[in-house]
């Protein structure tokens, strides 16, 4: 029995300890993007202009283009718990480039201004100047005093630039397609460069999804979807080439590949990867990858969050916290053995 007690004590001390938190390397966290990141900013702006809440479907998380919060919610919560500044500055409907529409594009999300002139169609177009964000603060540059030394900024945008080109093509106007890659990439590069010059050294950047795979284009619009998917692949290639030469730490999340990777989707029990949950007449979206014909379900966002965590752990070598030296000495004294600690990936 004595021998068993000693072994049990050793096993307890040798058990893996809590991993280093994903928040540890950073002093703050900031989110730039569109509906693939937005958890309510566009809905709040709509309500401020229209005077009533944005409509929501029966399976929808109110204010979010999904049946749950987007991938970024757990990250904002983690920074809240760590007592570190953070904000989700993304807007559903935002483009990378400024097209003069109703929601702040990438540059406006970064700009320090606290107000925005928004237009929403509520039967008739209504335009009103409102607070850009519900907290009354401006964009990312207005929050620079909260950054600290190592702010982490995520950029997940460009999908609406592609959808705008697709909408124009559906209407017979193909003029946006030939320059789509360079037009979108040029804006993203310009804004990331500006942030680097302002002192941001740590980024998470998501690639564009494969438009050929999403429900909007995997049916009658398959021809255009294939064209957009090829264009997105080229965009992602050039984006990653640019990021590889950037004087900053960049974690790239390959959304393009992930949303069609059976090895990643199967463990989440995502059985239907082609159809929109809201069009299927089901009571929940648990088996679906897509919420509507564009946006992922909560489980799809969970996958993006998982890949982001894994990418950050790899970039910043976030390993388990080592055991303290006194504990190791105690184990050695009890067992008479020299223990070798193993570092295992998280």
N, C-alpha and C positions, 0 to 999 in steps of 0.2 A: 504493500500500500504506500509506503514511503517513496518507493521508486516511482510509482504512478503519480504521486503528488508533485514530485520534482518535474517530471515530464510535462504534466499539465501546466505548471507554472512557466516552464520554458516556452511551451506552445503559446501561452497567452501573450508573453512578451514578444515573441517572434512573429506574431500575426501582423499582416500588413497594416500600416497606420494610415490615417486619413491623408488623401492626396492633397497636394498643393492646390489651392483654389484658383479657378480660372481668372479671378479678379486680381490676384497677387501682383502681376507685373505692371499693373496700370493704376493711374490715379483717377481716371474718369472714363466714361463710356458714352459714345454718341452715335446715333443711327441716322443715316441719310438714305432715302430711297423712295419707293412707290408703294403700291398696295401689297406687295410681297413682304413688306416690313411694317406698314402702318397698322397701329392698333387703336385708331380713333381720331386722329388729327383731322382728316378730311371730313369725317362725320361731324365733328365739332364745328368746323368752319361752315359746313352746309347749314347747320342749325342756327348759327349766328346770323347768316344771311337770310335764310328762309323763315326763321321764327318757329320752326317745328323740327322734330328729329328726322334724320334721314331714315327712309323706309328700310325695313329689315325682313328677310324671309324667315320662315318657321325654323329652319335648321341653322340659321346664321348667328354667329356671335355679333351682337349689335355693334355697328361701327367698324366691323372687320370684314374683309372679303373672304371669309372662311367660316367653318363651323366651330372654330376656336380661335384663340389668339395666335398671332404669327410667331415665327421661329425666335424672334428677338425677346419675347416677354420674359423668359427665364433669365436671360442675361441682365435685363434691367432690374429684375428682382434681386439677382445676386449682388449687383453693385449697390442697390439700396441696403441690403443686409450688411454689406461691408462698410456702409457709411460713406460711400464714394459718389461723387456727382455723376449724374447720367441723365439722358433724355432721348426719347424717340422723336426725331425731327422729320420723319418721312411723311409722305402724303399719298394716299390712294389717288391714282390718276395722274401723278406727276410724270413728266418726261425728263430726260436728261437735258435736252435743249429747251429753250424758252419758246413756247408756241403761243403765248398770250392767252392760255386757257385759265380756268377758274382756280387751279391749285398751284402752290409754289413748286417750281421746278428745282433742279439741283442747285443752281446758283442762288435762288431765293431761299432755299433751306440753309445755305451757308451764310448768306448776307445778314448783317447785324440788325436790319430793320425789324421793328416790332409789329408793323401793320402790313396788311395786304389787301389789295382791291380784288375781291372775288366776285365771279359771276356764276350763278347757277340757274338752270332752267327749271322753274317750278310751275310749268304751264306757260309762263312768259319768262324771258330772261330777267333776272334780278341781280343788280350789281350793288355791292356795298363794301365800304372799307371796314375791315374787322381786325381784331387781334390775330396775328399770324399763328400763335400757339395759345392753347387754353391757359397756360401759366402766365401769359402777358409778356413773356420775354421774346427776344428776337431769335434769329438763327444761330448757327454754330459760332460765328465770330463774336456775337454779342455775349456769348457764354465763356469767352476765353479766360476771364479771371477764375473760372471754376475748373479749368482743364487740369491744372497741376503739371508736373514735369513729363508725365507719360500718358497722355490721353490716347484712347483707342477709338478709332472712327471706322464704322462700317459703311460700305457703299454698295448698294444693291439696286441698280437702276438701269434703264435702257429698254425694258420690255415694252413700255408704252410708245416709245419711238417706233418700234417695229409694228405694233398694233395700229398706230396711226397710218403708217405706210400701207398696211394691209387693208385698212378701211378705205383708203384712197384707191387702192387697186381694185377692190370690190366694186367701187363706183366707176371704174374705167380709167382712173388716173394712175399711171405707173411711174410717174416722174420722180417719186421719192425713193424708189428702190435702188437705182444705180449708185447713189451716193450715201446710202443708209449707213453702211459700216463706218465710213470716215466722218460723216456728220455726227453720229452718236459718239464715236470714240474720241473725236476732237474735243467735245464738250467735257467728257469724263476726264480726259487727260488734263485739260486746262484747270478744272476745279481741284483735282487731286494735287497737281503741281502747286496751286495757290495755297493749299493746306500745308503742304510740305514746307513751303517758304514761310508760312506763319508759325511753324514749329511743331506740326504733327509728324510723328515719326513711326506710328504704328497704325496699320490698316488691316481690316478684313474686307476683301472685295469678292463678290459673287459673280460668276459668269452668267450670261444669259441662258435661259432654258432652251431646249430643242423645240422650236415651235412646231415642227412636223409631228411631234408626239402629243400635243395638247388637244383636247376634244374639239376646240374650235376649228382645227385644221386636219383632223384625222378622218374626216368624212368627205363631204362634197368639196371642201376647200383644200383637199390634199395637194393639189398641184402648187398652189400658192404657199401652202405649209412647207413643202419640200424646198421651195425657193428661199423662204424665210429661214428655215432650219440651216440650210447651207450658208446663208449670209451670217447667221448667228455664230456658226462654227468659225467662220473667218474672223468675225468680230472678236470672239473669245481668244483666238490664236494671237491676234494683234494686241489685244488688251494684255494678255499674259506676257508677251514680249516686252511691252512698255513697262509693266510692273517689275519685271526681272531687272530692268536697268534703273529702277527708281532708287534714290538714296533714302530708303526707309525700310522698315520691317513690314512685309506684306504677307498675309495669309490668304491664299486664293482658295475659294470653295467652288468646286466643279459641279454646279447645279445642272449643267447641260447633260453630263453623263449620269449623274445620280438618279434622276427621275425616270431613267429607263434601265437601271441596273437591277436585275432580278435578285442578285445576291444581297443587295441593300434593302429592297422592297419586301422580299419574302418574310424576313423576321418580323416585320410590322403587320403581317397578315393583310397586306394590301392586294386584294384579289383582283379588283377591277382597276386597271391602269389606263383605260381608254375612254370611259364614259364619265359624265358629270353626275355627281351624287344628286344634286337638286333636280335633275331632269329624270331621275330614275323612280321617283315616287316612293322612296324608302323612308324609314323613320329615323335613321341615323346614318352617318357617313363613315362608320368605322372600317368598312372594307374597301373604301374608295381612295384613290390617290388624288383625284380632282374633285373639288367642291362644286365649281361651276365649269364652264368650258374654257376657263383661263387659269384659275387659281387653285393651288393645292388645298387639300383638307388639313385639319389639325395634324393628322399623322404625317402628311407630307411635310408640313412645317417642322414636326419633330425630327424628321430625317435631316433637314437642313441644319437644325440646331445641333444635332449629334455630329455632323460633319464639321461644323464650325468649331465645336469644342475640341474635336480630335485634331483639327488643323492648328488651333492655338496651342495645344499641348505639344505638338511637334515643333512648331516654330520657336516656342519659348522654353522647350525642354522641361515641361512641368512634370516632374517625377514625384513619387511619394516622399513625404517628409522623412528624413533618416531618423532612426532610433537614436536617442541621446546616449552619449558615451557611458554614463553611469549604469544604464540598463544593460548595455553590452557587457560591461565588466561584471555585473551581478550574474548574468547568464553564464559567463565563463567560469566564475567562481563556483557556481552550483554544479555545473555539468563537467567541469574539468576539460572542456573542449574549447577550441577556438572556432567561433561561428563566423561564417562569411555571409554578409548581408547580400541579398540579391536585389538588384534594381529591376523592376518589372514595368513594362509599359502600362499606362492607365487606360 
